[in-house]
Amino acid sequence: MLHLRIIAPADRSSQVADLLADNPGVVHLAVIPGAARQPAGDLVLCDVVRESADRVLHQLQELGVEAHGGISADDVELTLSRAAKQAARDAPGHGEDAVVWDEIAAKTGEQTELTGTYLALIIVATMIAGVGVLLDQPILIVGAMVVGPEFGPLAALCVALLRRKPRTIVRSVQALTVGFLAAMVATVLSTWALTAVDLVNREMLLAERPLTDFIWRPDALSWVVGILAGIAGMLSLTSKKSGSLVGVLISVTTVPAAANVAVAAAYGVWHEAAGSALQLVINICAIVLAGLATLAVQQLWWWRVGRRAGRVTASRPQPPVGG
């Protein structure tokens, strides 16, 4: 359930209150006339079940509340209310499956910023994976996948492509491109430094590495893993499930490949660098395509749910005037 705090212009406050009151997924509605100062207007408070939230937010924006007032939403962790339980039963769909597109757009939009923390994390993750590649140690690869932050820009790219947001698309691609390039350059330099102090050497890369050689040998399974990662990532993002473990799944297809590109380039093993680069490209494309398809299916599903909810609301008998 979400708690909405709405500043509605005085001339639209009654429309906002009526819209909310007519929605079966809205409860605990309160209107405080003239309470808002900046911008001026009435303060409207309510709780809305997640399966109705996207429709309510869209209708509020159509009334011009976003342009002339304001809307904010917070997650409600605990609600003790018979009315809220009834609203959850009346609203179509299931709350855990509900998609609140404005919430997702806001969340992923924040993750497209090319910040120092993002660069530091992706560099550290790739350097750890580089050592794991040379030592043929899956535990280091897993550690690198936990650190990798690239799930954010990949998710933002999928959402922006679906919602046709060119600026977010550009920022997402920039974060991914700059991030991976910076990480690979740093890993090349760290590999040279470790070689100089005789901690690693070229023979380690050329030796048999049965546990990690899949990283630079792309095949049909590369597409399968990337597609599954994209589906899992988008479902995690939209269903309010924890995204940390899904981020690990995303990283298994990206960070290790980038690390292997860097290590192989550092030692001049160009066929392995090329294979890893191809693996990286395949996996990113598979993640984005699968994520985009998953979001499109969810959008279509909830559009149909919204239409059914609208027909149910419209068919309800209205109280007589003055009644």
Long-range contacts (C-beta under 8 A, 24 or more apart in sequence): 1-47, 1-48, 1-49, 1-50, 1-75, 1-76, 1-79, 1-84, 1-88, 1-95, 2-47, 2-48, 2-50, 2-53, 2-73, 2-74, 2-75, 2-76, 2-100, 3-45, 3-46, 3-47, 3-73, 3-74, 3-75, 3-76, 4-44, 4-45, 4-46, 4-47, 4-48, 4-56, 4-71, 4-72, 4-73, 5-43, 5-44, 5-45, 5-71, 5-72, 5-73, 5-74, 6-43, 6-44, 6-45, 6-46, 6-60, 6-65, 6-69, 6-70, 6-71, 6-72, 7-36, 7-39, 7-41, 7-42, 7-43, 7-44, 7-65, 7-69, 7-70, 7-71, 8-41, 8-42, 8-44, 8-65, 8-69, 9-39, 9-40, 9-41, 9-42, 9-64, 9-65, 9-68, 9-69, 10-34, 10-40, 10-41, 10-42, 12-63, 12-64, 12-65, 12-68, 12-69, 13-41, 13-42, 13-44, 15-63, 16-44, 16-60, 16-63, 16-65, 17-44, 19-56, 19-59, 19-60, 19-63, 20-44, 20-46, 20-48, 20-56, 22-313, 23-48, 23-52, 23-55, 23-56, 23-313, 24-52, 24-87, 24-90, 24-91, 24-309, 24-312, 24-313, 25-49, 25-51, 25-52, 25-53, 25-56, 25-87, 25-88, 25-90, 25-91, 25-309, 26-52, 26-56, 26-87, 27-81, 27-83, 27-84, 27-86, 27-87, 28-81, 28-83, 28-84, 36-69, 39-68, 39-69, 39-70, 41-68, 41-69, 47-76, 47-79, 47-84, 48-87, 49-84, 49-87, 49-88, 49-91, 49-95, 49-98, 50-95, 50-96, 50-98, 50-100, 50-240, 51-88, 51-91, 51-92, 51-93, 51-94, 51-95, 51-97, 51-98, 51-305, 52-87, 52-91, 52-309, 53-98, 53-100, 53-103, 54-98, 54-99, 54-100, 54-101, 54-102, 54-302, 54-306, 55-306, 55-309, 55-310, 57-100, 57-102, 73-100, 73-102, 73-103, 91-309, 92-305, 92-308, 92-309, 92-312, 93-302, 93-305, 96-239, 96-240, 96-241, 97-239, 98-239, 98-302, 99-238, 99-298, 99-299, 99-302, 101-163, 101-299, 104-159, 104-237, 104-238, 105-159, 105-163, 105-165, 105-168, 107-237, 108-152, 108-155, 108-156, 108-159, 108-160, 108-168, 108-237, 109-156, 109-168, 111-152, 111-153, 111-155, 111-156, 111-175, 112-152, 112-153, 112-156, 112-168, 112-171, 112-172, 112-174, 112-175, 113-171, 113-175, 114-171, 114-174, 114-175, 114-178, 114-179, 117-149, 118-149, 118-152, 118-175, 118-179, 119-178, 119-179, 119-182, 119-183, 121-147, 121-148, 121-149, 122-148, 122-149, 122-150, 122-179, 122-180, 122-182, 122-183, 122-255, 123-182, 123-183, 123-186, 123-187, 125-149, 125-183, 125-251, 125-255, 126-180, 126-183, 126-184, 126-186, 126-187, 126-255, 126-258, 126-259, 126-262, 127-183, 127-186, 127-187, 127-190, 127-259, 128-259, 129-187, 129-255, 129-256, 129-258, 129-259, 129-260, 130-187, 130-190, 130-191, 130-259, 130-260, 130-262, 130-263, 131-194, 131-200, 132-212, 132-256, 132-259, 133-205, 133-209, 133-212, 133-215, 133-256, 133-259, 133-260, 133-263, 134-191, 134-200, 134-204, 134-205, 134-263, 135-204, 136-207, 136-209, 136-210, 136-211, 136-212, 137-211, 137-212, 138-211, 138-212, 141-212, 141-252, 141-256, 142-248, 144-251, 144-255, 144-256, 144-259, 145-247, 145-248, 145-251, 145-252, 145-255, 145-256, 146-247, 146-248, 146-251, 148-247, 148-250, 148-251, 148-254, 148-255, 149-179, 149-247, 150-176, 150-179, 150-180, 150-250, 150-251, 150-254, 150-255, 151-233, 151-243, 151-246, 151-247, 151-250, 151-251, 153-179, 154-233, 154-250, 154-284, 154-287, 154-288, 154-291, 155-233, 155-234, 155-237, 155-291, 157-288, 158-230, 158-234, 158-288, 158-291, 158-292, 158-294, 158-295, 159-295, 161-288, 161-292, 162-292, 162-295, 162-296, 162-299, 176-284, 180-254, 180-258, 180-280, 183-255, 183-258, 183-259, 183-262, 184-258, 184-259, 184-261, 184-262, 184-265, 185-262, 186-262, 187-258, 187-259, 187-262, 187-263, 187-266, 188-262, 188-263, 188-265, 188-266, 191-262, 191-263, 191-266, 191-267, 192-266, 195-266, 202-267, 202-269, 205-263, 205-264, 205-267, 205-269, 205-272, 206-269, 212-256, 212-260, 215-256, 215-257, 215-259, 215-260, 215-276, 215-279, 216-257, 216-260, 216-264, 216-272, 216-273, 216-275, 216-276, 216-279, 217-275, 217-279, 218-275, 218-278, 218-279, 218-282, 222-253, 222-279, 222-282, 222-283, 222-286, 223-282, 223-286, 225-252, 225-253, 225-283, 225-286, 226-253, 226-282, 226-283, 226-284, 226-285, 226-286, 226-287, 226-290, 227-286, 227-287, 227-289, 227-290, 228-290, 229-253, 229-283, 229-286, 229-287, 229-290, 230-286, 230-287, 230-288, 230-289, 230-290, 230-291, 230-292, 230-293, 230-294, 231-290, 231-291, 231-294, 233-287, 233-291, 234-290, 234-291, 234-294, 234-295, 234-298, 235-294, 238-295, 238-298, 250-287, 253-283, 253-284, 253-286, 253-287, 254-280, 254-283, 254-284, 254-287, 257-283
